[in-house]
Structure formats: structure tokens, C-alpha cells
Amino acid sequence: MFSDIGALEVVALVILAVLIWGPDKLPELIQDVSGFIRKIRAFSESAKQDIRSELGPEFKDFEFEDLNPKAFLRKQLAENGDLREIRELRSSFDLRKEIDEVADAVKGSAAAPVAPAAGAAATPDLLKKRETPETAERPPFDVDAT
């Protein structure tokens, strides 16, 4: 919970607490705060036990941490044996390699355009933008006819 607080911050908080409450009231304040935290933890644990007892025996292994959507999905994915094929596919797929292959293919076709073969003359070049549509591709209505 407080793992990102460094030693310098803790020392600064202790000095600030001593300055605000004084050395005579500080131990009493620490006892009050720690007692309050214990009461909250005890209340939380009793509420968890009440919920578990109300749910019944079919939910005896129920954990409240599973209510977190990320933890729930992680647990379901780890326990599901049907997803083995997806994991195998995911591990065999190398996205960086695929992107590099596509980039090389695009660079190769842009650097050295291939002359169309005799049979490939009828197929259009999809990478080249045409200036005007051909007559067969025009819409069935004429805008200038009105």
C-alpha cells in the first residue's frame, strides 16, 4: 500500500507529526490510530465471514479478490483448458517478424516495380491511384443531365 514512500518521506512525516502533536501526545495518537485500523480490519473480516456463510457451501472457496475483473479473467483463463490452442497460436505468432516481412515486401515493390507479365496485364495495380474512374465504374446516374 505504501511501497512507493521512501525513507526520506517517512522521516519528514515523523518530524511533522512531532511538531504538530508534540512528543507527549504522539504515542497516544499512534495507539488510537492503530486501534482504529484494527477495528476496521476486524469489521471487514466479520463482514467477509457473514457473506461466505450466507452464500452457502457451494461458495466455500470464494475469494473477494476474484471480484476484481482483471483477477477474475486471469483466473478463468488460467483454469480453462480449451484455450490451449489459442496460447499455442499466440506463442508461435511473432508480430515483429510479420511486420518486418510486410515492410520488406512493400519496400521491395516500391524500389523495383515489376513489369506486368502478359497474363497479368488485365489485373489492375491496386497500389496505384487512378485519376478518373473508368466508364464501367461510374454511377448509373448523370449529375449534369438535370
Secondary structure, 3 states (H helix, E strand, C coil): CCCCCCHHHHHHHHHHHHHHHHHHHHHHHHHHHHHHHHHHHHHHHHHHHHHHHHHCHHHCCCCHHHHCHHHHHHHHHHHCHHHHHHHHHHHHCCHHHHHHHHHHHHHHHHHCCCCCCCHHHHCCCCCCCCCCCCHHHCCCCCHHHC
